[in-house]
Amino acid sequence: METNVLMQILELAVGIAALIIIHEFGHFAAARLFKIPVEEFGLGFPPRVATLFTAGGTKFTLNLLPIGGFVRPKGENDPSIPDGLAAANPWKRLGVLVAGPLMNLLVGVLLYAMIINRIGTPIPDQVQVVEVAPNSPAAQAGLLPDDMILWVNETKIDGTESIQSAIYSNLGKEIEITFSRDGQSNTVTLIPRANPPEGEGAIGIVMSHPTQPVSVIAALPAGVSAVYQHGETLLTFPVKIIRGEMDPSEGRLLGFKGMFDVYQAVQETEVQQSIPAGVNVLGFFATLTISFGVLNLLPIPALDGGRIMFTLPEIILGRRVPPKYENAIHLVSLALLLMLLLFVNLQDFINPISLPR
């Protein structure tokens, strides 16, 4: 058991570090694209342990604290340094700042595409029985999970709406259901209930669409859509909490222990529910990387979004916020963010999150 927990801790640490390094690689690649020198690309956080190698004028270093990484462009905060980041035109600075969060969101697209590849994509014009309630009309008629519903009376079934319409327009009346099982068609009769037990439908089945295999490449557009919806959900959390539409605990920030608790629950759920291998884990890291990307784009000083906010006056009005004021605001904000991070991590121990089992 202890070995398993240690492996889970290692997996989570490596996963989080990888997402942070991918984020920093986005900044690095954009800086190099705009010909802004990068003095250091660090794996882990200082103090420095060793310089691994130097390439293109950039030192690639190994640092003592093993979580994440960082990029140090030349003249990051000092516009008096020629060819540095702060001296670059605002569009180049904007490109470098946006590239980090964008990389996280692109990873989210890839992870969702991998999930869709593993579970398949729904066939919207076919309906499959997923569950049959005991003693329901469907059970008594002999319907089984995985049966494909083809016809209800004279209605050809081409989606869940058509089967629901055909059934609920015949409550209390005998109907014929034609279905396919193991490649053979069969027909049964049953009477939909007008007042089914709580939690059951008129005939007592749970329906879904069957799935078909899809490549990771073909699943990329669906991955883009999933990341958009996920990001929208994250951004609307505060509004929904204020309106009372969500419990505040659902929008709670998590520290490392909280993330580990969720990671453990995700792995347990995957085993218990016989979900295709790795799907829940991929979903967990998709959530993390999208959260990193979205939160870093928020206009909070010290984060990428805050730095982006300071470039906009220069782009729109042609006037730059004096660097000494910008740097002071980022410094104070960074201190506040570190205090928030400490508070969030302490909360994980003082008031652990409650997870369904």
C-alpha positions in Angstrom: 0.0 0.0 0.0 2.8 2.4 0.9 4.6 1.6 -2.3 1.4 2.4 -4.3 0.9 5.7 -2.5 4.6 6.7 -3.2 4.1 5.8 -6.9 0.9 8.0 -7.0 2.8 10.9 -5.4 5.6 10.5 -7.9 3.1 10.3 -10.8 1.3 13.4 -9.7 4.6 15.3 -9.1 5.9 14.4 -12.5 2.6 15.2 -14.2 2.4 18.7 -12.5 6.1 19.4 -13.3 5.5 18.4 -16.9 2.6 20.8 -17.3 4.6 23.6 -15.8 7.6 22.9 -18.0 5.3 22.8 -21.1 3.9 26.2 -20.0 7.5 27.6 -19.7 8.4 26.0 -23.0 5.7 28.1 -24.6 7.3 31.3 -23.3 10.7 30.0 -24.4 9.7 29.1 -27.9 7.8 32.4 -28.4 10.8 34.4 -27.2 13.2 32.6 -29.5 10.7 33.1 -32.4 10.7 36.9 -31.8 14.6 36.8 -31.5 14.5 37.8 -27.8 17.5 36.1 -26.0 16.7 33.6 -23.3 19.4 33.5 -20.6 18.1 30.4 -18.7 15.6 27.5 -19.0 15.5 25.9 -15.6 14.2 22.5 -14.7 12.9 22.8 -11.1 13.3 25.9 -9.0 16.5 27.5 -7.7 19.0 27.1 -6.1 20.8 25.8 -9.1 22.3 22.3 -8.9 24.0 22.1 -12.3 24.1 23.5 -15.8 23.2 20.7 -18.1 24.2 22.3 -21.3 24.2 25.6 -23.2 22.5 26.0 -26.6 21.7 29.1 -28.6 22.9 31.3 -25.8 20.5 29.7 -23.3 21.7 27.8 -20.2 19.6 24.7 -19.5 19.9 24.1 -15.8 18.9 21.6 -13.1 17.6 23.1 -9.9 17.1 21.8 -6.4 13.3 22.1 -6.0 11.9 19.4 -8.2 8.5 20.9 -9.1 8.1 22.7 -12.4 10.5 25.0 -14.1 11.1 28.6 -15.3 12.4 30.7 -18.2 14.5 33.8 -17.7 14.5 36.0 -20.9 17.1 38.7 -21.2 16.0 42.0 -19.7 12.7 40.5 -18.5 11.8 43.5 -16.3 14.3 46.2 -17.4 13.5 48.0 -20.7 16.9 49.7 -20.6 18.6 46.4 -21.6 18.8 46.3 -25.5 17.2 43.3 -27.2 15.6 42.2 -23.9 12.0 41.2 -23.3 11.0 44.5 -21.6 12.6 46.5 -24.4 10.7 44.6 -27.1 7.7 46.1 -28.8 4.4 45.4 -27.0 3.1 42.9 -29.6 6.2 40.7 -29.1 5.8 40.9 -25.4 2.2 40.0 -25.7 3.1 37.0 -27.9 5.6 35.7 -25.3 3.2 36.2 -22.4 0.3 34.5 -24.2 2.4 31.5 -25.4 2.7 29.9 -22.0 -1.0 29.6 -21.2 -1.7 28.7 -24.8 0.6 25.7 -24.6 -1.4 24.5 -21.5 -4.6 24.8 -23.5 -3.2 23.0 -26.5 -2.1 20.2 -24.2 -5.7 20.1 -22.9 -6.9 19.7 -26.5 -4.5 16.8 -27.0 -5.5 15.1 -23.8 -9.2 15.4 -24.6 -8.5 14.0 -28.1 -6.7 11.0 -26.5 -9.7 10.5 -24.2 -12.1 10.5 -27.1 -9.8 8.1 -28.9 -10.1 5.6 -26.0 -13.8 5.8 -25.4 -14.9 6.4 -29.1 -17.2 9.0 -30.5 -21.0 8.7 -30.3 -23.0 7.6 -33.3 -25.9 10.1 -32.9 -28.5 8.4 -35.1 -28.3 5.1 -33.2 -29.7 4.2 -29.8 -28.4 1.5 -27.5 -29.8 0.1 -24.3 -27.3 0.7 -21.4 -29.3 -0.5 -18.4 -32.6 -2.3 -17.9 -34.4 -1.8 -14.6 -35.5 -5.0 -12.8 -39.2 -5.9 -13.2 -39.7 -3.0 -15.6 -41.7 -3.5 -18.9 -38.4 -3.7 -20.8 -37.1 -6.4 -18.5 -40.3 -8.4 -18.7 -40.2 -8.1 -22.5 -36.6 -9.4 -22.5 -34.6 -6.3 -23.5 -31.0 -6.5 -22.4 -28.1 -4.0 -22.2 -26.3 -3.5 -25.6 -29.5 -4.1 -27.6 -29.9 -1.6 -30.4 -33.4 -0.1 -30.7 -34.4 0.1 -34.4 -38.1 0.7 -34.5 -41.0 1.6 -32.1 -44.2 0.7 -33.9 -43.9 2.4 -37.3 -41.3 5.0 -36.1 -37.7 4.4 -37.2 -35.4 5.3 -34.4 -32.7 7.8 -35.4 -31.9 9.2 -32.0 -33.0 9.5 -28.4 -35.6 12.1 -29.2 -37.4 9.9 -31.7 -37.6 6.9 -29.2 -38.8 9.2 -26.4 -41.5 10.7 -28.6 -42.7 7.3 -29.8 -42.9 5.9 -26.3 -44.4 8.8 -24.4 -47.1 9.3 -27.1 -48.3 5.7 -26.3 -48.3 5.6 -22.5 -50.6 2.8 -21.3 -50.9 1.3 -24.8 -49.2 -1.8 -26.1 -46.3 -1.0 -28.4 -43.9 -3.1 -30.5 -40.1 -2.5 -30.2 -37.8 -3.9 -32.8 -34.2 -4.2 -31.8 -31.0 -5.8 -32.9 -28.9 -8.2 -30.8 -25.8 -9.9 -32.1 -26.7 -9.0 -35.6 -30.2 -10.4 -35.5 -33.4 -8.4 -35.4 -36.1 -9.2 -32.9 -39.5 -7.7 -31.9 -41.1 -7.6 -28.5 -44.3 -6.0 -27.2 -44.7 -4.0 -23.9 -46.8 -1.3 -22.4 -45.1 1.9 -21.3 -46.0 3.0 -17.8 -47.7 6.4 -17.2 -46.5 6.5 -13.6 -43.2 4.7 -13.4 -41.2 4.3 -10.1 -39.0 7.2 -9.2 -35.8 7.2 -11.1 -37.2 5.0 -13.9 -38.6 5.9 -17.3 -41.8 4.7 -18.9 -40.3 1.3 -20.0 -37.4 1.2 -17.6 -34.3 1.6 -19.7 -31.3 3.9 -19.7 -30.3 4.8 -23.3 -27.2 6.1 -24.9 -25.5 6.2 -28.3 -23.1 3.5 -29.3 -19.6 4.6 -30.1 -17.3 4.1 -32.9 -13.5 4.2 -33.0 -11.8 7.5 -33.9 -8.2 8.5 -34.3 -6.5 11.1 -32.1 -6.1 13.4 -35.1 -9.8 13.1 -36.1 -10.7 13.8 -32.4 -8.8 17.1 -32.2 -11.8 19.3 -33.2 -13.9 17.6 -30.5 -10.9 18.3 -28.1 -11.0 22.0 -29.0 -14.7 22.1 -28.2 -14.2 20.2 -24.9 -11.4 22.7 -23.8 -13.6 25.6 -24.7 -16.5 24.3 -22.7 -14.2 23.4 -19.8 -12.7 26.9 -19.8 -16.1 28.5 -19.9 -17.2 26.4 -16.9 -14.1 27.5 -14.9 -14.8 31.2 -15.7 -18.5 31.0 -14.7 -17.8 29.3 -11.4 -17.7 32.6 -9.4 -20.9 33.9 -11.0 -22.7 30.6 -10.2 -21.5 30.6 -6.6 -22.6 34.2 -6.1 -26.0 33.4 -7.6 -26.3 30.3 -5.3 -26.4 27.9 -8.2 -23.4 26.1 -6.9 -22.0 25.2 -3.5 -18.9 27.3 -2.8 -17.0 24.0 -2.0 -17.3 23.0 -5.7 -15.2 26.1 -6.7 -12.6 25.7 -4.0 -8.9 26.1 -4.8 -6.8 23.0 -4.1 -3.2 22.7 -2.9 -0.9 19.8 -3.5 -2.5 17.6 -0.9 -6.0 18.4 -2.3 -4.9 17.5 -5.8 -3.3 14.3 -4.5 -6.6 13.3 -2.8 -8.5 13.9 -6.1 -5.9 12.0 -8.0 -6.3 9.0 -5.7 -10.1 9.1 -6.0 -9.8 9.3 -9.8 -7.7 6.2 -10.0 -10.0 4.3 -7.6 -13.1 5.3 -9.6 -11.4 4.1 -12.9 -10.8 0.6 -11.4 -14.3 0.4 -9.8 -16.3 1.5 -12.9 -14.2 -0.5 -15.5 -13.5 2.7 -17.4 -11.1 2.3 -20.3 -7.5 2.4 -18.9 -6.2 5.8 -18.3 -9.3 7.8 -19.3 -9.9 9.3 -15.8 -6.2 10.0 -15.3 -6.1 11.8 -18.7 -9.2 13.7 -17.7 -7.6 14.7 -14.4 -4.5 16.1 -16.1 -6.7 17.8 -18.7 -8.5 19.6 -15.9 -5.1 20.7 -14.4 -3.6 22.0 -17.6 -6.7 23.9 -18.6 -6.9 25.3 -15.1 -3.3 26.4 -15.4 -3.9 28.0 -18.8 -7.1 29.8 -17.9 -6.0 31.0 -14.5 -2.7 32.4 -15.9 -4.7 34.4 -18.4 -6.7 36.2 -15.7 -5.7 39.8 -15.2 -4.0 39.2 -11.9 -0.6 41.0 -11.5 2.4 38.7 -11.3 0.6 36.1 -13.5 0.8 36.2 -17.3 -2.6 37.8 -17.5 -1.6 40.6 -15.2 1.5 41.3 -17.4 -0.7 41.1 -20.5 -2.9 43.7 -18.9 0.1 46.1 -18.6 0.9 45.7 -22.3 -2.6 46.7 -23.5 -2.3 50.5 -22.7 0.8 50.6 -24.8 -0.9 48.8 -27.7 -4.1 50.7 -27.5 -3.0 54.2 -26.4 0.7 54.1 -27.4 1.7 54.9 -23.8 3.5 52.5 -21.5 2.9 52.1 -17.8 6.3 53.1 -16.1 8.2 49.9 -15.5 9.0 50.8 -11.9 5.3 51.0 -11.1 4.6 47.8 -13.0 7.4 45.9 -11.3 6.3 47.1 -7.9 2.7 46.0 -8.4 3.9 42.6 -9.7 6.2 42.2 -6.6 3.4 43.0 -4.1 1.0 40.7 -6.0 3.5 37.9 -6.0 3.8 38.1 -2.2 0.0 38.0 -1.9 -0.2 35.0 -4.2 2.4 33.2 -2.2 0.4 33.9 0.9 -2.7 32.6 -0.8 -0.9 29.5 -1.9 0.2 28.8 1.6 -3.3 29.3 2.9 -4.8 27.0 0.2 -2.2 24.3 1.1 -2.9 24.6 4.8 -6.7 24.3 4.1 -6.1 20.9 2.5 -4.9 19.6 5.9 -7.2 21.6 8.2 -10.3 21.2 6.2 -9.8 18.3 3.7 -12.1 18.1 0.7 -14.9 15.6 0.8 -14.9 13.3 -2.2 -17.6 10.7 -3.2 -16.5 7.1 -2.9 
